Amino acid sequence: MSAHTSAYNAYKQNSVTTASPGELTLMLYNGCLKFLVKSKKAIEEKKFEEKNTNILKAQAIIAELMSTLNMDIEISKQMLPLYEYMNRRLIEANTKNDLAILEEVEGLVTEFRDTWKEVLKITRQQQYRNTQRV
């Protein structure tokens, strides 16, 4: 392994271990999108084992997102069925090699990711304003 690769891996590991819970959630959404894109490419190239591996990784991320929901919060009760739906659709996409389903799930994950980014941005702005008042 080159020094560059080793340094990059150390950077990635450090970015995960120092990330806030909100940033980790954003990383999960981005990772899910990455695996969905790889899955679509694998279907197009008829690399079905690679497709399967990447869809399973996307499903694992959705399962992690589901497990981190705080069911005491109303929005979590609304998000859980959406995550369950995405998971079912990924199973279907995997068995049918269906690009359209992958694109549908990719669209949903992108919306969730973009909404989450906005929540993080607003939260940071509020925290900054609160520190300015002290």
N, C-alpha and C positions, 0 to 999 in steps of 0.2 A: 504494500500500500504506500502510495506517495505521501510526502509530507503535506501536500496541498489537500489530499483526500482526508488525511487524518485530522488536519486543522478544521476542515469543513464539518466533519462528523462531530468533533468536539464542540464547534459552534452550534450545530443543530441540537445536540444534547443539552447544552447550556441554555439555549433559548426555550426549550421545553421545561427544564427544571426551574427556571426563573419566571415563567409566564404566570400571569394571574389566571384564576378560573375562567374569566371572560375571554382572555386571549387563547387559552387552551381550547375552548369551545370553537373559536374562530379557526384554529388550526385543524380541528376535527372536520369542520365543514370544508375547508380547503383540501384536506386529504381525501375526503369523500369525492369531491369533484375531480381530483387528479385520477383516482381509480376508475371513476365513471368514464372519463375521457380515454383512459388506457383500454377499458373494456370495449368501447365503441371501435377503437382502432383495431383491436384484436379480432373483433367480429368481421370487420371489413377485410382483414388480412387472412381470415379463416384460421386463426390461431385460437382454437376453442379452449384449450387447456389454460392458456394465458387469460382469455376472457373470463373463464370460471374463477381463476385465482383473484382477478381484480374485482369482480362482482362480489366475491366472498369478503374481500377486504372492505369494500364499500358497505356491505351489510354489517360487518363487525363494527364499523364506525357508527352506523345508525343505531345499532344495539347499545353502544356506549352512550350515545346521546340520549337514548330512551332511559337508560339506567341512572343518568344524572339528573333527570327531571325531579323537581321538588313538587310532589303532588299536593302539597298544601297551598300551592299558588294556582290560581284559576287558569292562567295561560298554559301551564303545564298540562292541565286536563284537556286542553284543546289541542296541544301539540302531539300528545301521545298517539291519538288515532292517525294523525298525519304521518308520523314516523312509522307506525304499523303498516299503513298503506304503502309507503315507499318500500318498505321491506318486502311486502307481498309482491309488489311490482318488479322488484329486482329478482325475486325467485322466478317469476314469469319470464322476464327478459332473459334470464340465464337458460331456462329450459327451451325457450323458443328462438334464441339468438336474435332478439328483436331490438333493433336500433331505436325504433320510435319510442319504445318503453324506456330505454336508457335515457333518451333525450327528455322525456317527460320528467323522470326522476331528477335528472340534471337541472332542469328548470326549477323544480321545487327546492332542491338543495341550494341553488344559486339565490333564490328569493330569501330563504332562511338565512343564508350567509350574509347577504347584503343588508337585511334587516338587523342582524346581530351586529354587523360593523357599525351601523348607525346608532344602535343602543350603546355600544362601547364609546363611540365618539361623544354622544350626549352626556354619558356618565363622566367621562374624563373632563368635559367642559364644566360640569357642575362641581366636580371635585376641585378643579382649578379655581373656580370662583369662590368656593368655600374656603380655600387656603388663603386667598387674597384678602378675605375679610378679617382674618385672625390678627 
